[in-house]
């Protein structure tokens, strides 16, 4: 299948993306009150002596576009299809399980966070409760305003009034910050222009790095790297300046000279005073250390697998032992920010789970999903200790039927990266009419977008690789061709009729719906159709009384799906507000995004946004409409009913030559190398 090179076209009033979010329901529900209500695994009858259901579901999965389910071996940045222990191409059972479980969660209004433990944490949550960090130095938006407010820059001195300085070190399993002596009264640190530094620095001072090759600061020093080095210095207290800098012990005061990553036009180096033994050390809470490490991973400074800092980013690493490192920090009551540059990345006041509706955190009981798929070490209300429950479903690998053929035509290099959840204009619920300064951020009253889903496509697309892309940014995928057929089985035991109906509905969805699996879903790979579902249910009387080997009987899957819909709609009227489950907004959004297939002509409205020279599509913080709002937003653009801002933007694009054609595509296409990369919470919100 041919991979189309997408030609960039201008945005309308709203952001675009190859994904969107199924909203979280206002109220989630529980299927069981407590652990004792769950069916035991060693019986075949439950409530009112009602027989439970055992058997399996066999299904066929047909690839409607080339599909690549990664085998996990990324050697040489090559992605090949998974093979099972028998050497057969297959989709792992865990992959199918994840797809079905995610759908079942939406279709049953199951809580995403589960039950809190004794200290208020949610260890069984499907959403990682991280606290994101941000830095918006010059942005004229909601986050930029917050950043400037916290930093509180003294425009004359060009330093922050809020920043303090100190030294971070590790003792045992904990990190501490030892405050530093103020360089001058009321000035925790001193900013030095590189011209000044060159003038007052002793020539033999060790460890200092200059950002430019000469005194005129015209040309960047290509060998420059972020540094921090111990020095001594002389103060001119009258003029409030540093007069001289040399090696440690050479002059009156000791401290550190340091500067972070090079930025265009940057000229600043910084002096921090020595440790102040008169002040008490500050314990850094363990969760703040974890959030800081998460941010290093999200910003590609650290590898997630081994938490090893990348060589180019060693400057931002935490010390491993009692060896200390100078840093900057801001105290805000019990909350504080810390980092290794004055313009540090700051923590949001709220964590991700603060954006989940409170009703999801107050569900007393066990959801459909946890009841069917099992759970481990969950603190249920009323239980003295955490409890566990084994899954009642098992997923076999879905194995290729016949010969599997790698599709050479769609075996291409792709940039498998995307904007991070820190892109709050995309990942949080927003008012479509809000200005940049009114957008919701991870603070105050905000709501996460929901469960992430990729739009389906009838085509494959990519950007033409940029010369600036490094090899570790791209992956060469080797998918199996369109039309490849897989066959799999799902075994179930001791399910109620409504639970079996939910399982079947989550697998096949509604008529005309598709699923998507594997890598590169954003580029159109992995759209699949579930066909030929065969439901086999055990006749327990035949199995145990007549000793028959033909005790599995064919049943109608649609019958059980309808039983689930009817049972759920009657049982949970309050959560559904009197409607049936099929009318719930979350279910409607899921069915819409799983049935709408994007054509190549529509591809520009369902792509990643880019930063390319003057064309910075992230700059204006455009909002991503919800799944059901999206169609209306596109229709308005098509009909030319955009706002004044949209029409003005079109004129700007024309004047800059940003309406592209095949002839100028090379100059105008989106440069993805600079956009926000990675996705810490790939599945949710």
Buried (B, 14 or more C-beta within 10 A) or exposed (E): BEBBEBBBBBBBBBBBBBBBBBBBBBBBBBBBBBBEBBBEEEEBEBEEEEBBBBBBBBBBBBBBBBBBBBBEEEEEBBBBBBBBEEEEBBBBBEBBBBBBBBBBBBBBBBBBBBBBBEEEEBBBBBBBBBBBBBBBEEBEBBBBBBBBEBBEBEEEEEBBEBBBBBBBBBEEEEBBBBBBBBBBEEBBBBBBEBEBBBEBBBEEBEEBBBBBBEEEBEEEBEEBEBBBBBBBBBBEEEEBBBEBBBBBEBBEBBBBBBBBBBEEEBBBBBBBBBBBEEEEBBEBEEEBBEBBBBBBBBBBBBEEEEEEBBEEBEBBBBBEEEEBBBBBBBBEEEEBBBBBBBBBBBBBBBBBBBBBBEBBBEBEBBBBBBBBBBBEEBBBEEEEEBBEBEBBBEBBBBBBEEEBEBBEBBBBBBBBBBBBBBBBBBBBBBEBEBEBEEBBBBBEEBBBBBBBBBBBBBBBBBBEBBEEBEEEBBBBBBBBBBEBBBBBBBBBBBBBBBBBBBBBBBBBBEEEBBBBBBBBBBBBBBBBBBEEBEBBBBBBEBBEEEEEEEBBEEBEBBEBBEBBBBBBBEBBEEBBEEEBBBEBBBBBBBBBBBBBBBEBEBBBBBBBBBBBEEBEBBBBBBBBBBBBBBEEBBEBBEEEEBEEEBEEBBEEBEEEEBBBEEEEBEEBBBBBBBBBBBBBBEBBB
